[in-house]
């Protein structure tokens, strides 16, 4: 967001430095670039390269971009998105394991664990020396 400042020519009103650059409902939103969809042949080539090398070098990305008629940045973003997509199920599984560790156990085990921990702590406090 642009910094706000007092306009010396106006009567003390606060204005936005880049007010014209911000989209407004009246003007409609004009995208800075046209989003392009990756074609099936491009996807096949990118997927093949990803399977052999999930972290391609700068030179590899440049060559792929030229070969596929894409920008190097779009190739880079595709690889980043693909890596994140593969990590997502793994992170969800780790999150499920972590939540299971912190949930109280159900059934008789929960009662016996709670009883043993409270009884051991009460013994240490109430034992006379």
C-alpha positions in Angstrom: 0.0 0.0 0.0 1.2 3.5 -0.8 2.0 5.7 2.2 -0.5 8.3 3.1 0.5 12.0 3.3 -1.1 15.4 3.7 -1.4 17.1 0.3 -0.1 20.7 0.8 -2.3 22.1 -2.0 -5.6 20.7 -0.6 -7.2 21.7 2.7 -5.4 19.2 4.8 -7.0 16.2 3.2 -5.2 12.9 3.3 -4.6 11.3 -0.1 -3.0 8.2 -1.5 0.3 8.6 -3.3 -0.7 6.1 -6.0 -4.4 6.6 -6.0 -4.6 6.3 -9.8 -2.8 2.9 -9.7 -5.3 1.3 -7.4 -8.3 -0.5 -9.0 -11.7 0.9 -8.2 -15.1 -0.5 -8.7 -16.0 2.3 -11.0 -13.1 1.8 -13.4 -13.1 -1.9 -13.2 -10.1 -4.1 -12.8 -7.6 -4.2 -15.6 -5.1 -7.1 -15.2 -1.4 -6.3 -15.6 -0.9 -9.5 -17.6 -3.1 -12.1 -19.3 -3.0 -15.4 -17.5 -2.3 -18.2 -19.9 -3.2 -21.9 -19.4 -0.5 -24.5 -19.8 -1.3 -26.8 -22.7 -1.2 -30.5 -22.5 2.0 -30.9 -24.5 3.7 -28.3 -22.3 2.4 -30.0 -19.2 3.8 -33.4 -20.3 7.3 -31.9 -20.9 7.2 -30.0 -17.6 6.1 -33.2 -15.7 8.8 -35.3 -17.3 11.5 -32.8 -16.3 10.0 -32.5 -12.8 10.2 -36.3 -12.3 13.9 -36.3 -13.2 14.8 -33.0 -11.6 12.3 -31.2 -9.2 14.7 -28.3 -8.6 15.9 -27.3 -12.1 18.9 -25.0 -12.5 18.5 -21.5 -14.0 19.8 -22.7 -17.3 17.4 -25.6 -17.4 14.5 -23.3 -16.7 15.6 -20.9 -19.4 15.9 -23.8 -22.0 12.5 -25.2 -21.0 10.9 -21.7 -21.3 12.3 -21.3 -24.8 11.4 -24.8 -25.8 7.8 -24.5 -24.5 7.3 -20.9 -25.6 6.7 -19.8 -22.0 8.4 -17.2 -19.9 11.2 -18.4 -17.5 9.2 -17.0 -14.6 6.2 -19.1 -15.5 8.3 -22.2 -15.7 9.8 -21.3 -12.3 6.3 -20.8 -10.8 5.1 -24.1 -12.3 8.0 -25.9 -10.6 7.3 -24.1 -7.3 3.6 -25.0 -7.4 4.3 -28.6 -8.3 6.7 -29.0 -5.4 4.2 -27.5 -3.0 1.4 -29.7 -4.3 3.5 -32.8 -3.5 4.3 -31.5 0.0 0.7 -30.7 0.9 -0.5 -34.3 1.6 2.7 -35.0 3.5 2.1 -31.9 5.7 -1.5 -32.8 6.2 -0.5 -36.3 7.4 2.1 -34.8 9.8 -0.6 -32.5 11.1 -3.0 -35.4 11.7 -0.3 -37.3 13.6 0.5 -34.3 15.7 -3.1 -33.7 16.6 -3.5 -37.3 17.5 -0.6 -37.0 19.9 -2.2 -34.1 21.7 -5.7 -35.4 21.9 -6.6 -37.2 25.1 -6.8 -40.9 24.8 -10.2 -42.4 25.0 -11.5 -45.3 27.1 -10.0 -46.9 30.1 -6.4 -45.9 29.2 -7.4 -42.2 29.7 -8.7 -42.8 33.2 -5.7 -44.9 34.2 -3.2 -42.4 32.8 -5.0 -39.5 34.5 -5.2 -41.4 37.8 -1.5 -42.5 37.7 -0.3 -39.0 36.9 -2.3 -37.3 39.6 -1.5 -40.0 42.2 2.2 -39.8 41.5 2.2 -36.0 41.8 0.1 -36.2 45.0 2.6 -38.7 46.5 5.5 -36.4 45.9 3.7 -33.5 47.6 2.2 -35.4 50.5 5.0 -37.8 51.5 6.5 -37.0 54.8 10.3 -37.2 55.1 
